[in-house]
């Protein structure tokens, strides 16, 4: 007799990205599929110094069980880190440390979503968010976006129509879209939260990865300009894209009542995020190495993003359309069907694997009405020469 699994698992499927990675064992393949940073960018020396200092100065605390809310020195460092980005009034007690920002999303599912609740997400949005919220029984509503992020007029219509439990956004260099919400729309989102008393979740793992001019202030930083909006705002942050995913250090800033419920649920899940990882991250931030690390990462990713944009324009021409990214890790593109060339991302993905290059088709990033002509390309983990060669192979696949 087969194992009887929980009914909630009927609402989710295995990640399309995870399935794609099974095909990447082919020797010599160039991958634009991953959504992770380049391990060559990790400040190994700085992390080593931080961890050694932790073991030398406070081994008992770093290797022991810790508070579910987080290691207090790290909460203090994260408070200062957020203040440097304009969120001046985040007290250490106003945030909890999570095991990556992914856990923050899971805690939101546990604390806010009952089966059948409606949640508005961007179309497209982070694939793991779709899976996570569906696991808890959410009915997901797709809000359209453009080059300036979510279309706030349409978002307001959807809020009025569906009365969602909350709205989930990645306002800055979104995954997969790369779009950045304009300053005007950011204010509008906060005003909508107050007007309709709707929780807005700001997921911000990429906001520090800008290539030129800094993006607009986060919703969290802007909230002090919109009275009452802080009561309806949740902010999720992470060190994964800027320091190291392996540390699994993220955080959630939210109203006190929600933080209390999230802390309770976290206690059931993992008791606390690794105290050793937290202590290492705290020492790293305290050492003041982050600005130099960010400057280096921004420069390298900016060069790679430009190389990918140039190669796509040169190699694929009018067969593909995209907006040149100004930050983050991704190019979000759309096949145009120009000249009768392939216009389905899934079809192109299979052809591309045969040519020795991989990317992620865009359809799985939509919770409804997927655009099958879209695709996500990550420039983060390939150097400029590999990017040029990979796009050349992609061009061959488009022509095939």
C-alpha atoms as one frame of an Amber mdcrd trajectory, in Angstrom:
protein
   0.000   0.000   0.000   1.450   3.408  -0.975   2.289   6.050   1.610  -0.592
   8.491   2.129   0.896  11.968   1.895  -0.619  15.171   3.274  -3.325  16.728
   1.117  -1.387  20.002   1.005   1.265  18.392  -1.186  -1.272  18.130  -3.988
  -0.994  21.897  -4.418   2.721  21.977  -5.261   5.060  20.463  -7.801   8.791
  19.827  -7.893  10.696  22.967  -8.862  11.193  23.315 -12.602  14.649  24.689
 -11.842  15.510  21.670  -9.703  14.388  19.388 -12.520  16.467  21.347 -15.013
  19.605  20.908 -12.931  19.314  17.157 -13.463  20.167  17.840 -17.107  23.286
  19.868 -16.374  25.710  16.975 -15.925  26.705  17.179 -19.561  30.447  17.971
 -19.772  31.285  21.488 -20.897  27.810  22.917 -20.455  27.580  26.647 -19.704
  24.837  27.381 -17.211  22.836  30.589 -16.996  20.226  28.674 -14.991  21.241
  29.154 -11.369  19.960  31.933  -9.161  22.969  31.964  -6.892  25.995  34.254
  -6.513  29.468  33.426  -7.803  31.440  31.600  -5.106  34.569  33.391  -6.363
  33.020  36.593  -4.987  32.872  35.324  -1.410  35.139  37.187   0.993  36.679
  33.960   2.274  39.426  35.713   4.195  36.983  38.033   5.925  34.666  35.171
   6.844  37.613  33.110   8.075  38.813  35.949  10.280  35.309  36.446  11.652
  34.797  32.760  12.441  38.229  32.403  14.028  37.590  35.429  16.204  34.272
  33.938  17.272  35.895  30.654  18.290  38.676  32.470  20.065  36.599  35.015
  21.973  33.166  33.463  22.544  33.200  29.732  21.721  30.636  28.839  24.350
  27.992  31.223  23.049  28.686  30.495  19.378  28.502  26.716  19.723  25.567
  26.552  22.133  21.814  26.716  21.640  20.581  30.281  21.228  17.497  32.455
  21.344  14.889  31.737  18.682  14.681  35.457  17.878  18.356  35.494  16.994
  21.830  36.111  18.362  21.660  39.543  19.953  24.968  40.935  18.581  23.833
  40.011  15.074  20.443  41.649  15.591  22.300  44.787  16.620  24.554  44.649
  13.560  21.586  44.079  11.256  19.815  47.044  12.831  22.842  49.199  11.977
  23.061  47.631   8.493  19.451  48.608   7.792  19.968  52.100   9.243  22.809
  52.676   6.772  20.277  52.008   4.003  17.744  54.516   5.300  15.665  52.339
   7.640  16.661  54.372  10.675  14.159  53.119  13.214  14.642  49.341  13.160
  15.538  48.347  16.700  17.309  45.008  17.252  14.139  43.816  18.964  12.163
  44.736  15.849  13.629  41.909  13.780  14.167  38.184  14.048  16.980  36.242
  12.412  15.828  33.540  10.004  17.581  30.637   8.322  17.872  32.502   5.046
  15.084  34.726   3.799  13.428  31.562   2.480  12.519  30.668   6.060  10.944
  34.103   6.455   8.606  33.276   3.570   7.777  29.927   5.146   7.023  31.632
   8.463   4.699  34.034   6.667   2.904  31.050   5.187   2.571  29.431   8.586
   1.419  32.559  10.417  -0.825  34.239   7.837  -2.204  31.740   5.321  -5.224
  29.536   5.923  -6.394  27.215   3.134  -8.270  29.240   0.544  -6.808  32.626
   1.530  -5.905  34.847  -1.391  -2.401  36.235  -1.759  -1.338  38.656  -4.467
   2.089  38.129  -6.050   3.782  39.671  -9.044   3.520  38.013 -12.417   6.251
  36.766 -12.691   7.665  36.190  -9.205  10.129  34.022  -7.277   9.287  30.387
  -8.002   9.893  29.190  -4.441   7.389  31.768  -3.190   4.683  30.315  -5.407
   5.442  26.827  -4.127   5.702  27.872  -0.485   2.446  29.805  -0.344   0.571
  27.121  -2.266   1.827  24.536   0.213  -0.155  26.375   2.896  -3.259  26.470
   0.718  -3.113  29.974  -0.685  -5.004  30.948  -3.806  -2.469  33.069  -5.660
  -3.509  36.134  -7.660  -1.114  37.513 -10.271  -0.500  41.274 -10.457   1.027
  42.429 -13.751   4.384  44.173 -13.838   6.323  46.257 -16.324   9.802  47.802
 -16.368   8.908  49.883 -13.301   7.662  46.972 -11.229   4.127  46.105 -10.235
   1.422  48.179 -11.926  -0.096  49.865  -8.898  -3.386  50.841 -10.551  -3.997
  47.206 -11.391  -2.750  46.154  -7.957  -5.346  48.367  -6.316  -8.094  46.828
  -8.451  -6.981  43.352  -7.414  -6.894  44.315  -3.725 -10.433  45.683  -3.950
 -11.646  42.623  -5.835  -9.949  39.862  -3.833  -9.335  41.250  -0.309  -6.003
  39.378  -0.078  -4.414  38.189   3.154  -1.282  39.966   1.972   0.620  41.232
  -1.059   4.086  39.843  -1.795   6.538  41.968  -3.811  10.217  41.956  -4.763
  10.467  45.706  -5.462  14.185  45.913  -6.265  15.829  43.911  -9.081  13.129
  41.274  -8.872  13.624  37.574  -9.402  13.081  36.743 -12.203  12.036  40.025
 -13.796  14.950  42.233 -12.752  12.411  45.075 -12.560  12.708  47.861  -9.976
   9.625  49.517  -8.562   9.701  53.271  -9.171   9.739  55.708  -6.267   6.249
  56.939  -7.115   4.881  53.390  -7.167   6.624  52.540  -3.899   4.783  55.351
  -2.168   1.557  54.208  -3.813   2.036  50.638  -2.532   2.451  51.937   1.027
  -0.624  54.123   0.648  -2.616  51.117  -0.579  -1.496  49.113   2.448  -2.905
  51.793   4.753  -6.024  52.486   2.713  -7.091  48.849   2.512  -5.391  47.642
   5.723  -3.537  45.016   3.729  -0.198  43.520   4.730   2.563  44.123   2.172
   5.624  41.870   2.199   8.809  43.379   0.781  11.355  40.711  -0.133  14.718
  42.410  -0.650  17.583  39.972  -1.286  19.021  41.918  -4.234  18.723  45.591
  -3.255  22.441  45.988  -2.503  23.481  44.603  -5.903  23.087  47.771  -7.974
  25.445  48.592 -10.822  25.358  52.370 -11.063  23.009  54.697  -9.316  21.451
  53.283  -6.154  17.811  52.186  -6.476  15.004  54.048  -4.707  14.775  53.551
  -0.930  13.183  50.331   0.241   9.530  50.298   1.220  10.799  49.936   4.772
  12.878  53.118   4.541  10.013  54.990   2.854   7.419  53.851   5.374   8.192
  56.720   7.731   6.905  59.090   5.019   3.531  57.323   4.793   1.786  57.469
   8.176   0.441  54.140   9.343   2.172  52.060   6.674   4.686  50.470   9.039
   1.813  48.687  10.789   1.125  46.774   7.562   4.669  46.211   6.280   6.919
  43.156   6.474  10.512  43.367   5.230  12.616  40.279   4.499  16.380  40.581
   4.057  19.278  38.214   3.460  23.068  38.014   3.426  22.961  35.130   0.931
  23.469  37.132  -2.241  26.024  39.575  -0.850  28.086  37.540   1.623  27.435
  33.779   1.514  24.377  31.565   0.972  26.015  28.867   3.083  25.732  30.948
   6.250  21.926  30.839   5.826  21.438  34.210   7.513  18.306  36.189   6.765
  15.959  38.347   8.784  12.388  39.514   9.064  11.218  42.948  10.194   7.508
  43.106  10.982   4.909  44.452  13.407   5.437  43.081  16.916   2.387  40.794
  16.921   3.451  39.118  13.678   7.061  38.772  14.848   5.838  37.050  18.001
   3.811  34.503  16.020   6.674  33.962  13.559   9.102  33.409  16.430   6.770
  30.819  17.922   6.548  28.962  14.605  10.299  29.163  14.086  10.806  27.583
  17.482   8.831  24.568  16.241  10.845  24.410  12.999  14.513  24.739  13.918
  14.692  26.231  17.448  17.044  28.907  16.112  19.280  29.734  13.163  22.827
  28.387  13.620  24.427  30.391  16.417  27.873  29.852  14.903  26.729  31.244
  11.547  25.031  34.161  13.268  28.075  34.965  15.389  30.318  34.784  12.309
  28.019  37.128  10.387  27.893  39.519  13.336  31.680  39.672  13.580  31.956
  40.136   9.825  29.567  43.089   9.818  31.265  44.534  12.884  34.650  44.380
  11.123  33.398  46.804   8.470  34.325  44.675   5.447  30.898  44.692   3.822
  31.238  47.989   1.870  34.384  46.797   0.088  32.815  43.402  -0.588  29.725
  45.024  -2.086  31.820  47.363  -4.238  33.712  44.419  -5.719  30.583  42.332
  -6.296  28.763  45.233  -7.960  31.648  45.869 -10.332  31.995  42.245 -11.406
  28.269  41.645 -11.845  27.864  44.927 -13.725  30.537  43.842 -16.223  28.879
  40.473 -16.670  25.410  41.953 -17.054  26.692  44.321 -19.721  28.502  41.485
 -21.503  25.343  39.394 -21.559  23.208  42.272 -22.802  25.686  43.096 -25.567
  25.980  39.445 -26.605  22.212  38.940 -26.697  21.701  42.032 -28.838  24.500
  41.023 -31.198  23.799  37.286 -31.354  20.000  37.103 -31.254  19.008  40.516
 -32.583  15.278  41.015 -32.923  14.568  37.386 -31.943  14.685  38.431 -28.275
  13.607  41.442 -26.252  14.782  42.455 -22.761  15.544  45.425 -20.554  19.218
  45.829 -19.656  19.457  45.047 -15.921  20.649  47.771 -13.567  21.267  45.378
 -10.684  20.550  41.927  -9.328  21.534  38.638 -10.952  19.208  38.183 -13.927
  18.247  39.119 -17.451  14.528  38.552 -18.018  13.906  38.142 -21.729  11.103
  37.374 -24.140  11.296  35.557 -27.451   9.644  37.615 -30.165   9.037  35.020
 -32.914  10.795  37.384 -35.313  11.585  35.657 -38.579   9.647  32.607 -37.509
  12.316  31.582 -34.995  11.461  29.594 -31.873   9.136  31.495 -29.559   8.583
  28.999 -26.731  10.993  29.085 -23.811  10.502  25.412 -22.965  11.282  24.345
 -26.521  14.341  26.597 -26.631  15.554  25.257 -23.274  15.706  21.709 -24.654
  17.484  22.870 -27.811  19.895  24.938 -25.739  20.897  21.957 -23.590  21.758
  20.119 -26.805  23.959  23.070 -27.805  25.688  23.125 -24.418  24.009  26.034
 -22.646  21.266  26.144 -20.017  18.739  28.704 -18.809  15.392  28.593 -17.021
  12.167  28.913 -19.058   9.981  31.707 -17.735   6.589  29.996 -17.528   7.029
  28.462 -14.019   7.547  31.950 -12.535   3.896  32.817 -13.177   1.215  31.682
 -10.724  -1.399  32.063 -13.486  -1.515  32.635 -17.238   2.171  31.875 -17.871
   3.991  33.608 -20.693   5.698  30.725 -22.474   7.858  33.052 -24.564   9.834
  34.225 -21.519  13.139  33.044 -20.077  15.479  33.883 -17.204  19.216  34.106
 -17.750  21.634  34.530 -14.841  24.936  36.267 -15.551  26.305  35.888 -12.020
  28.342  32.699 -12.148  29.916  32.842 -15.628  32.825  35.105 -16.536  32.646
  37.405 -19.549  34.211  34.901 -21.961  31.844  32.145 -20.835  28.893  34.517
 -21.182  29.835  35.350 -24.759  30.325  31.686 -25.650  27.097  30.688 -23.906
  25.040  33.317 -25.712  26.640  32.242 -29.014  25.421  28.700 -28.305  21.992
  30.084 -27.387  21.891  31.897 -30.724  22.559  28.595 -32.471  19.698  27.005
 -30.565  17.341  29.817 -31.616  18.326  29.294 -35.247  17.976  25.496 -35.065
